[in-house]
Amino acid sequence: MEQRLSCFVDTYTKAIKENNAAIFAGAGLSIPAGFVDWKNLLRDIAKDLNLDIDKENDLIAIAQYHYNEKGKNRHRLNQLLIDEFTQGTSVTPNHKILAALPIQTYWTTNYDKLIEKAIEEEGKTPDAKITQENLSINIPRRDAVVYKMHGDLSLPDQAILTKDDYEGYNEKRPLYTTALQGDLVAKTFLFIGFSFDDPNLEYILSRIRILLGQNQRDHYCFFKRINRKDFTTETDFHYAEIRYQLKIKDLRRYSINALLIDDYSEITEVLSAIQIKVLRSNIFISGAAKVYDPKTESEVFSFVHKLSYAISKDKYKIVSGVGDGIGRIVISGALEFVFTTKYRHLDDALVLRPFPLAVTGKQSKADRNLEYRTEMMKHAGIALFIFGNKDDGKGKWKLSNGMIEDFEVAVKQKVIPIPVGATGFASEELWNKVMASPLLYNYPNNPDLLDALKQIGDKSKTDDELVNQILKAISILQNNF
């Protein structure tokens, strides 16, 4: 990945973690799902007007010309929306990634429902704002708000299509303008599949530029580089290149930074990197201990406390199933950091999912625990394994089968496992397995990372040395995809 795109991944990940990220989706996001762009939506309309759609740049004018010719009747335009955007389509990989990210604000000029569908498939609740009246009513416990700036296929007669619609936008939908202005001031936007030819957005951006001057928040958009092979003559290519560069420079007036790509597949690559980086900020800790030999109970508690405190201090979030003998110490270490830090919230440090003691219904406890582990692991990108033993029911101990199942679930979900072999028991067995074939467990080929993993298995290391090596491994994984 190019350095500029890599820097953007870091910047946008930070905005997501701070709940300051937003998405603005244009037609380009939905086209891979099989939906048409504006040009193809209006192709037959233009043909009826004896116009060549491929020679026209003002597509809004085409819709207006048709509206005028039909005596202010927009039935055919409305039917076009229904015909083109109600076909059964699946969400794209980009939709899936965006829905999986903890982003709460989506703006779109698209009429389709793919964003809402992707959010629902992720097990979340979207709150779609289709009309101005929707803005004052909130769906309970919503996970994301989807602002349908130009309407929705469910209300085609109210969709923004013609010049009349655009010119009257600020009179008929002023609250959308106000809401978008507020979000553009307060959040970092990523524009995807957007051409920046929309007059409504240009008006809103210009107002913010005038109001804030040189104090605008940075936003980002994907732009595909001009390719010579897409043009028949050198003159056409040269002209397109000049216009392309001028467009990119003009967007800087609105503090919108172009992320240049050679192929649209790179968008998926960038979004995947953001998703991985966000997830790897969440550390699942699997630990269980009935016995502590050769260490004492207090020595084990001290190590676990230091580890969870250090993870929280480095601004990672801990995910825990509250394993027997270990879970409460994990919690105490994180809590100590939270309560000694003035600007830290408990939800920023801990996600707790204690395993159910009993299971009712037809599902077995083993099946329920597996389902529970799978759900819990969705919230993490890295999994630590410490100790790992349990009572065998005969007064002795055995390896923790729950930890081994945690490991298998983590590997299946492509969560990077870091067994702390120095703690012994099941963790040591898992460490040996990872050390034998690290690439099989999604480890990048990074010598420093492999050295840290080796150190984590050294029982002669002090607690502080082990904690430092664990944090080193986590830090390296944050920047290696």
C-alpha positions in Angstrom: 0.0 0.0 0.0 1.3 3.5 -0.9 2.5 5.6 2.0 -0.2 8.2 1.5 -2.9 5.6 1.7 -1.2 4.0 4.7 -1.2 7.4 6.5 -4.9 7.8 5.7 -5.6 4.4 7.3 -4.0 5.6 10.5 -5.9 8.9 10.5 -9.3 7.4 9.7 -8.8 4.6 12.2 -8.1 7.2 14.9 -11.3 9.1 13.9 -13.4 5.9 14.1 -12.0 5.1 17.6 -12.9 8.6 18.7 -16.4 8.3 17.3 -15.6 11.2 14.9 -15.8 9.3 11.5 -18.5 9.5 8.9 -19.1 8.0 5.4 -20.5 9.8 2.4 -21.6 7.3 -0.3 -22.2 8.1 -3.9 -23.4 5.9 -6.8 -20.0 4.4 -7.3 -20.4 2.4 -4.0 -23.5 0.7 -5.3 -22.5 0.1 -9.0 -20.6 -3.1 -8.2 -23.8 -4.5 -6.7 -25.5 -4.3 -10.1 -27.2 -0.9 -9.8 -26.8 1.8 -12.5 -25.2 5.1 -12.4 -26.9 8.3 -13.3 -25.8 8.2 -16.9 -27.3 4.7 -17.5 -30.4 5.5 -15.5 -31.2 8.4 -17.9 -30.0 6.8 -21.1 -33.4 6.0 -22.5 -34.8 9.3 -21.3 -32.0 11.1 -23.2 -32.7 9.0 -26.3 -36.4 10.1 -26.3 -35.1 13.7 -26.2 -32.9 13.0 -29.2 -29.8 13.5 -27.1 -26.7 11.4 -26.8 -26.2 10.7 -23.0 -22.5 10.0 -23.6 -22.0 13.6 -24.9 -23.9 15.2 -22.0 -22.2 16.3 -18.7 -25.2 18.0 -17.0 -27.3 14.9 -16.3 -29.6 16.7 -13.9 -30.6 18.9 -16.9 -31.6 15.7 -18.8 -34.1 14.8 -16.1 -35.4 18.4 -16.1 -35.8 18.4 -19.9 -37.8 15.2 -19.8 -40.0 16.6 -16.9 -40.6 19.8 -19.0 -41.5 17.8 -22.1 -44.0 15.7 -20.2 -45.9 18.7 -19.0 -44.4 18.5 -15.4 -45.3 14.9 -15.1 -42.5 12.8 -13.5 -44.2 9.4 -13.6 -41.6 7.8 -15.8 -38.8 9.1 -13.7 -40.4 7.7 -10.6 -40.9 4.4 -12.3 -37.3 4.3 -13.4 -36.2 4.5 -9.7 -38.5 1.6 -8.8 -37.4 -0.5 -11.8 -33.7 0.0 -11.4 -33.3 0.0 -7.6 -35.8 -2.7 -6.4 -34.0 -5.6 -8.1 -32.6 -8.3 -5.8 -28.9 -7.6 -5.2 -26.4 -8.5 -2.5 -24.4 -6.0 -0.6 -20.8 -5.6 -1.9 -17.6 -6.4 0.1 -17.2 -2.6 0.7 -20.7 -2.3 2.1 -19.9 -5.3 4.4 -16.7 -3.7 5.7 -18.3 -0.3 6.3 -21.2 -1.9 8.1 -18.9 -3.9 10.3 -16.9 -0.8 11.4 -18.1 1.1 14.5 -19.2 4.1 12.3 -22.5 5.8 13.4 -23.0 8.3 10.6 -23.7 7.6 6.9 -24.7 10.1 4.3 -25.7 9.1 0.8 -27.2 10.5 -2.4 -28.1 6.9 -3.4 -31.7 5.8 -3.6 -31.0 2.1 -2.9 -31.1 0.4 0.5 -27.8 -1.4 0.4 -26.2 0.6 3.3 -29.2 -0.2 5.5 -29.2 -3.8 4.4 -25.5 -4.3 5.1 -25.9 -2.8 8.6 -28.8 -5.1 9.4 -26.8 -8.1 8.1 -24.1 -7.2 10.6 -26.7 -7.5 13.4 -27.0 -3.8 13.9 -30.0 -1.4 13.7 -29.9 1.4 11.1 -32.1 4.5 11.4 -32.8 5.7 7.8 -33.7 9.4 7.5 -35.6 9.6 4.2 -37.7 12.7 4.8 -37.3 15.8 6.9 -39.9 14.5 9.3 -37.7 11.4 10.0 -35.0 13.7 11.4 -37.0 14.3 14.6 -37.9 10.7 15.3 -35.2 8.2 16.4 -35.3 4.4 16.3 -34.6 3.1 19.8 -31.1 1.7 20.4 -30.0 2.5 16.8 -26.4 1.7 15.9 -26.1 4.0 12.9 -28.0 6.8 11.2 -28.3 6.7 7.4 -29.2 10.1 5.9 -30.8 9.6 2.5 -30.0 13.1 1.2 -31.8 12.7 -2.1 -34.6 10.4 -0.9 -35.3 6.7 -1.2 -36.8 4.3 -3.8 -39.7 3.8 -1.3 -40.8 7.4 -2.0 -39.9 8.0 -5.6 -42.2 11.0 -6.0 -40.1 12.8 -3.3 -36.7 11.8 -4.7 -34.3 14.6 -5.8 -34.0 14.1 -9.6 -34.6 17.3 -11.6 -33.2 20.8 -11.6 -36.4 22.0 -9.9 -35.7 19.5 -7.1 -32.2 20.7 -6.7 -33.1 24.4 -6.9 -35.8 24.0 -4.2 -33.7 21.7 -2.0 -32.8 24.3 0.7 -36.5 25.3 0.9 -38.0 21.8 1.1 -35.1 20.1 3.0 -33.3 22.8 4.9 -32.8 20.5 7.9 -30.7 18.1 5.8 -28.5 21.0 4.9 -28.1 22.0 8.5 -27.5 18.5 9.7 -24.9 17.8 7.0 -23.1 21.1 7.8 -22.9 20.1 11.4 -21.4 16.7 10.6 -18.9 18.1 8.1 -17.7 20.5 10.8 -17.5 17.9 13.6 -16.6 14.6 11.8 -14.0 13.3 9.4 -15.7 12.2 6.2 -14.6 9.6 3.7 -16.3 10.1 0.4 -16.7 6.8 -1.6 -18.1 6.6 -5.1 -18.8 10.3 -5.3 -18.1 12.5 -8.3 -18.5 15.9 -6.5 -20.8 17.2 -9.3 -23.8 17.4 -6.9 -24.9 21.1 -6.5 -26.4 20.6 -3.1 -23.1 19.3 -1.6 -21.1 22.0 -3.3 -23.3 24.6 -1.8 -23.0 23.1 1.7 -19.2 22.8 1.3 -18.9 26.4 0.1 -20.9 27.7 3.2 -18.6 25.8 5.5 -15.5 27.1 3.7 -16.8 30.7 4.1 -17.7 30.2 7.7 -14.5 28.4 8.9 -11.9 29.7 6.4 -8.7 28.0 7.1 -10.0 26.0 10.1 -11.9 23.3 8.2 -11.7 19.7 9.3 -9.8 17.4 6.8 -12.0 15.0 4.7 -11.0 12.4 2.2 -12.2 10.9 -1.1 -11.0 8.2 -3.5 -10.0 9.3 -7.0 -8.9 6.8 -9.7 -5.9 8.0 -11.6 -6.2 8.9 -15.3 -5.0 6.0 -17.5 -3.7 6.6 -21.0 -5.2 3.4 -22.3 -8.7 4.7 -21.6 -8.4 7.4 -24.3 -8.2 7.1 -28.1 -5.9 10.1 -28.7 -3.0 11.7 -26.8 -4.9 15.0 -27.0 -8.0 13.6 -25.2 -5.8 12.0 -22.5 -3.9 15.3 -22.0 -7.1 17.3 -21.7 -8.6 14.8 -19.2 -5.4 14.8 -17.2 -5.4 18.6 -16.9 -9.1 18.6 -15.8 -8.4 15.8 -13.4 -5.6 17.7 -11.6 -7.6 20.9 -11.5 -10.5 19.0 -9.9 -8.3 17.6 -7.2 -6.7 21.0 -6.4 -10.1 22.6 -6.3 -11.4 20.1 -3.7 -8.6 21.3 -1.4 -10.6 24.5 -1.0 -13.0 22.5 1.0 -10.3 20.6 2.8 -11.1 17.4 0.9 -7.9 15.3 0.2 -7.8 13.0 -2.8 -6.7 9.4 -2.2 -5.3 8.4 -5.6 -5.8 4.8 -6.7 -5.0 2.9 -9.9 -7.9 0.4 -9.6 -11.2 0.4 -7.7 -10.2 -2.8 -6.0 -7.7 -0.7 -3.9 -10.7 0.8 -2.1 -11.5 -2.6 -0.7 -7.9 -3.0 0.3 -7.8 0.3 2.1 -11.2 -0.4 3.9 -9.9 -3.8 4.9 -6.8 -2.3 6.4 -8.9 0.1 8.4 -11.1 -2.8 9.6 -8.1 -4.8 10.7 -6.5 -1.9 12.4 -9.7 -1.1 14.3 -10.2 -4.7 15.4 -6.5 -5.1 16.4 -7.1 -2.3 18.9 -9.3 -4.8 20.7 -7.4 -7.5 22.6 -9.2 -10.7 23.6 -7.7 -12.3 26.7 -8.3 -16.0 27.3 -7.1 -17.2 30.6 -8.1 -19.8 33.2 -6.2 -21.2 36.2 -7.0 -23.6 38.9 -3.3 -24.1 39.9 -0.4 -21.8 39.5 2.6 -24.1 39.9 5.5 -23.3 39.9 4.5 -19.7 40.7 2.5 -18.6 43.7 -1.1 -17.3 43.4 0.1 -13.7 44.3 2.8 -13.8 41.6 0.3 -14.9 38.9 -2.1 -12.2 40.0 0.6 -9.6 39.9 1.6 -10.5 36.3 -2.0 -10.6 35.0 -2.7 -7.2 36.7 0.4 -5.6 35.2 -0.6 -7.0 31.8 -4.1 -5.8 31.7 -3.1 -2.4 33.2 -0.4 -2.0 30.5 -2.8 -2.9 27.7 -5.3 -0.4 28.9 -2.6 2.3 29.3 -1.7 1.8 25.7 -5.3 2.6 24.8 -6.3 -0.9 23.7 -9.6 -2.3 24.6 -9.7 -5.6 26.5 -12.4 -8.2 25.6 -12.8 -10.9 28.2 -15.0 -13.9 28.9 -14.0 -13.6 32.6 -12.1 -17.0 32.7 -12.0 -18.9 36.0 -9.2 -17.7 38.3 -7.9 -15.1 35.8 -10.8 -13.0 34.5 -11.3 -11.0 37.7 -7.6 -10.0 37.8 -7.8 -8.9 34.1 -10.7 -6.7 35.1 -9.0 -5.3 38.1 -5.9 -4.2 36.1 -8.0 -2.4 33.5 -10.2 -0.8 36.2 -7.2 0.5 38.1 -6.0 2.3 35.0 -9.5 3.6 34.2 -10.1 5.0 37.7 -6.7 6.6 37.9 -7.2 8.4 34.6 -9.4 11.4 34.5 -10.3 11.2 30.8 -11.0 7.5 30.4 -14.3 5.8 30.1 -14.9 2.2 31.3 -16.4 1.2 27.9 -13.2 2.3 26.2 -11.2 -0.2 28.2 -13.4 -3.3 28.7 -15.9 -5.5 26.9 -17.0 -8.2 29.3 -18.9 -11.3 28.2 -19.1 -13.7 31.2 -20.0 -17.2 30.1 -23.5 -18.4 31.2 -23.5 -20.8 34.1 -26.5 -22.7 32.9 -28.3 -23.1 29.5 -32.0 -23.6 29.1 -33.7 -24.9 26.0 -32.7 -27.5 23.5 -29.2 -26.2 22.8 -26.4 -27.9 24.7 -24.0 -25.9 26.9 -21.1 -26.8 24.7 -22.9 -25.5 21.6 -24.0 -22.4 23.4 -20.5 -21.7 24.6 -19.1 -22.1 21.1 -21.7 -19.7 19.7 -20.9 -17.3 22.6 -17.1 -17.5 21.9 -17.7 -16.9 18.2 -19.8 -13.8 18.9 -17.2 -12.5 21.5 -14.3 -13.0 19.1 -16.0 -10.7 16.5 -15.0 -7.8 18.7 -11.3 -8.6 18.7 -8.4 -8.6 16.2 -5.7 -10.1 18.6 -6.2 -12.9 21.2 -3.8 -13.4 24.1 -3.7 -16.8 25.9 -2.4 -17.0 29.4 -2.0 -20.1 31.7 -4.9 -22.5 30.8 -5.7 -25.2 33.3 -8.9 -26.3 35.1 -10.0 -28.7 37.8 -10.3 -32.3 36.4 -13.0 -33.2 39.0 -10.6 -35.6 40.8 -8.6 -33.1 42.9 -6.1 -32.5 40.1 -5.9 -30.3 37.1 -6.0 -30.7 33.3 -5.5 -28.4 30.3 -8.3 -25.9 29.8 -10.4 -27.2 26.8 -12.2 -23.8 26.9 -8.9 -22.0 26.1 -8.2 -24.5 23.3 -11.6 -23.8 21.9 -11.0 -20.0 22.2 -7.8 -20.6 20.1 -9.6 -22.5 17.4 -12.4 -19.9 17.1 -9.8 -17.1 17.0 -7.9 -18.8 14.1 -11.1 -19.5 12.2 -12.1 -15.9 12.4 -8.5 -14.7 11.5 -7.9 -13.2 14.9 -4.1 -13.2 15.5 -3.3 -15.6 18.4 -0.5 -14.7 20.9 -0.1 -17.5 23.3 2.1 -16.5 26.3 4.0 -19.7 26.4 6.0 -18.6 29.5 2.8 -18.9 31.6 2.7 -22.7 30.9 -0.2 -25.2 30.7 -2.4 -24.8 27.6 -0.8 -21.5 26.7 2.6 -23.2 26.4 1.2 -25.9 24.1 -0.5 -23.3 21.9 2.8 -21.3 21.8 4.7 -24.3 20.6 2.1 -24.8 17.9 2.3 -21.1 16.7 6.1 -21.1 16.8 6.2 -24.1 14.6 4.3 -22.5 11.8 3.6 -18.8 12.5 2.5 -18.0 8.9 -0.4 -20.5 9.3 -1.8 -18.3 12.0 -1.9 -15.1 9.9 1.4 -13.8 11.2 3.1 -11.3 8.8 6.6 -12.2 7.9 8.2 -9.7 10.3 11.5 -10.7 12.1 10.9 -8.3 15.0 7.4 -9.8 15.5 8.7 -13.4 15.5 11.5 -12.4 17.9 8.9 -10.9 20.3 6.8 -14.1 20.0 9.9 -16.2 20.8 10.6 -14.0 23.9 7.0 -14.4 25.1 7.7 -18.1 25.5 10.8 -17.7 27.6 10.0 -18.7 31.2 13.2 -17.0 32.5 11.8 -13.5 31.6 10.6 -11.2 34.3 6.9 -10.1 34.4 7.9 -6.7 33.1 10.0 -8.2 30.3 7.1 -10.4 29.2 4.6 -7.5 29.3 6.9 -5.4 27.2 7.3 -8.2 24.6 3.6 -8.7 24.5 3.0 -5.0 23.9 5.7 -5.0 21.3 4.0 -7.8 19.4 0.7 -6.0 19.6 2.2 -2.8 18.3 3.8 -4.5 15.3 0.6 -6.2 14.4 -1.1 -2.8 14.4 0.9 -1.8 11.4 1.4 -5.0 9.5 -1.6 -6.3 7.6 
